[in-house]
């Protein structure tokens, strides 16, 4: 989540984490659902405001 919350694409995050872009997409969808959000801008807002839970 921290990598993506910095504004990188799924492909860039996957390269940094050494996983496939589909894996990144799958995990993002799961985390978005848990956080009750539906977009990257919302994720970035949560992260910059310090409201991103550590356990997600």
Backbone as JSON, one array per atom type, in Angstrom:
{
  "sequence": "XXXXXXXXXXXXXXXXXXXXXXXXXXXXXXXXXXXXXXXXXXXXXXXXXXXXXXXX",
  "N": [[0.82, -1.18, 0.0], [1.97, 1.2, 0.73], [3.81, 1.73, -1.31], [2.15, 2.11, -3.57], [0.6, 4.21, -2.67], [2.27, 6.31, -3.0], [1.9, 7.13, -5.52], [2.69, 5.63, -7.74], [2.37, 3.53, -10.67], [0.54, 0.4, -11.17], [2.2, -1.34, -12.56], [4.75, -0.25, -12.1], [4.86, -0.48, -9.3], [4.7, -3.25, -9.07], [7.13, -4.01, -10.25], [8.94, -2.95, -8.37], [8.27, -4.46, -6.14], [8.67, -7.0, -6.97], [6.65, -8.69, -8.05], [3.73, -9.67, -9.97], [1.9, -7.33, -12.08], [-0.83, -7.93, -11.99], [-1.08, -9.14, -9.51], [-0.61, -6.98, -7.81], [-2.84, -5.42, -8.52], [-4.93, -7.11, -7.64], [-4.51, -7.16, -4.83], [-4.79, -4.44, -4.26], [-7.51, -3.99, -4.89], [-8.72, -5.54, -2.9], [-7.81, -4.24, -0.57], [-8.86, -1.66, -1.0], [-11.57, -2.21, -0.75], [-11.7, -2.95, 1.98], [-11.0, -0.52, 3.12], [-13.05, 1.05, 2.33], [-12.96, 2.64, 0.08], [-12.62, 3.73, -3.38], [-10.75, 4.47, -5.26], [-7.45, 5.44, -6.45], [-6.73, 8.17, -5.95], [-8.21, 8.62, -3.59], [-6.93, 6.85, -1.87], [-4.37, 7.99, -1.81], [-4.99, 10.44, -0.62], [-5.78, 9.54, 1.95], [-3.36, 8.45, 2.82], [-1.6, 10.67, 2.8], [-2.81, 12.28, 4.66], [-2.37, 10.87, 6.89], [-4.13, 9.01, 7.73], [-4.2, 6.36, 7.05], [-4.64, 3.12, 7.97], [-2.32, 1.05, 9.76], [-2.6, -1.68, 9.74], [-3.75, -2.43, 7.38]],
  "CA": [[0.0, 0.0, 0.0], [2.82, 2.39, 0.81], [4.38, 1.99, -2.63], [1.1, 2.63, -4.45], [0.13, 5.49, -2.15], [3.2, 7.34, -3.47], [1.47, 7.55, -6.85], [3.23, 4.82, -8.83], [1.41, 2.66, -11.36], [0.61, -1.01, -10.78], [3.38, -1.93, -13.2], [5.93, 0.23, -11.36], [4.82, -1.1, -7.97], [5.02, -4.68, -9.25], [8.57, -4.12, -10.48], [9.62, -2.69, -7.1], [7.96, -5.52, -5.18], [8.99, -8.26, -7.64], [5.42, -9.47, -8.24], [3.09, -9.29, -11.23], [0.93, -6.23, -11.97], [-2.13, -8.49, -11.59], [-1.03, -9.35, -8.06], [-0.79, -5.65, -7.22], [-4.25, -5.07, -8.74], [-5.76, -7.94, -6.76], [-4.36, -6.7, -3.45], [-5.38, -3.11, -4.15], [-8.97, -4.12, -4.84], [-9.05, -6.05, -1.58], [-7.57, -3.18, 0.42], [-9.83, -0.6, -1.25], [-12.85, -2.65, -0.16], [-11.57, -2.86, 3.44], [-10.94, 0.89, 3.52], [-14.27, 1.73, 1.9], [-12.63, 3.6, -0.96], [-12.72, 3.12, -4.71], [-9.81, 5.02, -6.23], [-6.11, 5.79, -6.0], [-6.7, 9.49, -5.3], [-8.69, 8.49, -2.21], [-5.85, 6.19, -1.14], [-3.31, 8.98, -1.61], [-5.48, 11.4, 0.39], [-5.69, 8.89, 3.26], [-1.96, 8.29, 3.17], [-0.98, 11.98, 3.09], [-3.45, 12.81, 5.87], [-1.96, 10.03, 8.01], [-5.3, 8.23, 8.15], [-4.1, 5.02, 6.5], [-4.34, 2.2, 9.07], [-1.12, 0.23, 9.57], [-2.96, -3.09, 9.59], [-4.38, -2.7, 6.07]],
  "C": [[0.87, 1.26, 0.0], [3.41, 2.74, -0.55], [3.35, 2.64, -3.53], [0.62, 3.99, -3.96], [1.08, 6.64, -2.51], [2.9, 7.75, -4.91], [2.04, 6.74, -8.01], [2.14, 3.96, -9.46], [1.53, 1.23, -10.83], [1.87, -1.67, -11.33], [4.66, -1.51, -12.46], [6.0, -0.39, -9.97], [5.21, -2.57, -8.06], [6.52, -4.87, -9.46], [9.35, -3.91, -9.18], [9.45, -3.83, -6.12], [8.26, -6.92, -5.71], [7.78, -9.21, -7.63], [4.81, -9.03, -9.57], [2.15, -8.1, -11.02], [-0.46, -6.72, -11.57], [-2.19, -8.74, -10.09], [-1.25, -8.02, -7.34], [-2.26, -5.24, -7.33], [-5.16, -5.82, -7.78], [-5.7, -7.42, -5.31], [-4.95, -5.3, -3.26], [-6.89, -3.17, -4.06], [-9.43, -4.59, -3.47], [-8.91, -4.97, -0.52], [-8.54, -2.02, 0.25], [-11.16, -0.96, -0.6], [-12.8, -2.52, 1.37], [-11.58, -1.42, 3.93], [-12.2, 1.66, 3.15], [-14.0, 2.82, 0.88], [-12.68, 2.92, -2.32], [-11.7, 3.66, -5.72], [-8.45, 5.32, -5.6], [-6.06, 7.18, -5.36], [-7.19, 9.45, -3.85], [-7.62, 7.84, -1.33], [-4.74, 7.19, -0.82], [-3.72, 10.02, -0.57], [-5.39, 10.81, 1.8], [-4.25, 8.82, 3.72], [-1.31, 9.62, 3.56], [-1.57, 12.61, 4.34], [-3.04, 12.0, 7.12], [-3.08, 9.17, 8.53], [-5.3, 6.8, 7.62], [-3.74, 4.05, 7.63], [-3.13, 1.33, 8.76], [-1.46, -1.21, 9.26], [-3.56, -3.43, 8.22], [-3.37, -3.1, 5.08]]
}
